[in-house]
Amino acid sequence: MTPTTPLRPQAHASAILTVDLTAVVQNWRALKRKLAPNCDTGAVVKADAYGLGLQPVALALKSAGCQTFYVAHLDEGITLRSIVGMDARIIVLHGPIFGTEQEFAAYELIPVLNSPKQINSWSTFAQTNNIAMESIVQVDTGMKRLGLSEHEFEALMESPDGFLGLIPLALMSHLACAEAQSHPLNEMQRILFETMLSKFRKKFPNTKGTLVNSSGIFLGHDFHYDFARPGVALYGVNPTPQLPNTMNPVVRLQAKILQIQHVKSAGPVGYGATFQAPYGMKLATVSAGYADGLLRSLGNKGHAYIEGYSVPVAGRISMDLTTFDVSNVPESTLDTATVIDLIGTQYTLDDIARDAGTIGYEILTALGHRYHRHYLTTQAK
Ligand SMILES: *Cc1c(COP(=O)(O)O)cnc(C)c1O
């Protein structure tokens, strides 16, 4: 052991992040059960599996039978290839930017081709090198982010060498408002996608369709097509924000209490003196702050739990520290409490996101790197 390796990582860490991999797998299976009979599902593991750890998450899903993984970047695809081996399908959502076609071929990564330029480069590469590799073509059906516009799609369809050398596995699009189930854009996007897919299939008869993310799965079978691309719901965020969450919780975050203060003279708490602590208030300061992903917008807004007692954030969140008003926690509990539950079943990813004025996605991907990460892998129920 080298002197820089912590002897007891859990003891050294300011906070413990527990990731329940069994719950991730259960969520993946639950989403699968919601899909139309012939629709298959992969798992989106971009951004380090939404901050929870690419390797443990991908391996857990792979052993549960997941064969298709989505990442955003080429380098994520290369890393994932070394984790899952050659017998899983890896789809890179951003495609080969900056002329990286040969890396896609070398690591057998399936590119999503988003623009006429990407299609052109990929088809030139495939023809020059005589490479027969599947790709996915993305069309923009209403989000104006990535994908061929209707006009660009039509132009390529009409040109005899428009998609020359391509072996399209699927036509893909992405919904802008899937979590708002009654939003009219959902159906508008679906109809446009349907039209483009049937045109595309005249040229490439066996092309699959893929339209839905986590929330899109809950829009019903009409939206599912051939394969789904769930991400956030796997990690426990509610894909149907207007309805109760049916996903299993995945994340528990517990920060260690560094100090408890019994306020003897009333006065402000934290930077900027934005919170006034009256005489008699009890304050607990924990070793986690915005550098650990506790967003600064939670200052004077967020909550946490000490053994069932809700404790509000007192004052601003510092870089490495956060103070809570723990006045309502009985002395006997405070005497023995060592941690505060920052995220868990009582205060969920969706709760903390709401209080921070953001979404669960941002809470997950902001989770810090100073936590001790503990992965639970009990037998699937
Ligand atoms: C991130 C992403 C997904 C997954 O979305 P969730 O809302 O996390 O389920 C699916 N498709 C595309 C194109 C994405 O970029």
PDBQT file of the ligand as one rigid body, heavy atoms in Angstrom, charges set to zero:
ROOT
HETATM    1  C1  LIG A 401     -30.079  11.635 -22.273  1.00  0.00    +0.000 C 
HETATM    2  C2  LIG A 401     -30.898  11.106 -23.376  1.00  0.00    +0.000 A 
HETATM    3  C3  LIG A 401     -31.848  10.104 -23.152  1.00  0.00    +0.000 A 
HETATM    4  C4  LIG A 401     -32.233   9.642 -21.757  1.00  0.00    +0.000 C 
HETATM    5  O1  LIG A 401     -33.158  10.563 -21.244  1.00  0.00    +0.000 OA
HETATM    6  P1  LIG A 401     -33.828  10.397 -19.800  1.00  0.00    +0.000 P 
HETATM    7  O2  LIG A 401     -34.763  11.534 -19.743  1.00  0.00    +0.000 OA
HETATM    8  O3  LIG A 401     -32.709  10.510 -18.822  1.00  0.00    +0.000 OA
HETATM    9  O4  LIG A 401     -34.487   9.072 -19.755  1.00  0.00    +0.000 OA
HETATM   10  C5  LIG A 401     -32.486   9.535 -24.242  1.00  0.00    +0.000 A 
HETATM   11  N1  LIG A 401     -32.223   9.976 -25.495  1.00  0.00    +0.000 NA
HETATM   12  C6  LIG A 401     -31.345  10.978 -25.748  1.00  0.00    +0.000 A 
HETATM   13  C7  LIG A 401     -31.123  11.412 -27.138  1.00  0.00    +0.000 C 
HETATM   14  C8  LIG A 401     -30.674  11.580 -24.703  1.00  0.00    +0.000 A 
HETATM   15  O5  LIG A 401     -29.811  12.563 -24.961  1.00  0.00    +0.000 OA
ENDROOT
TORSDOF 0
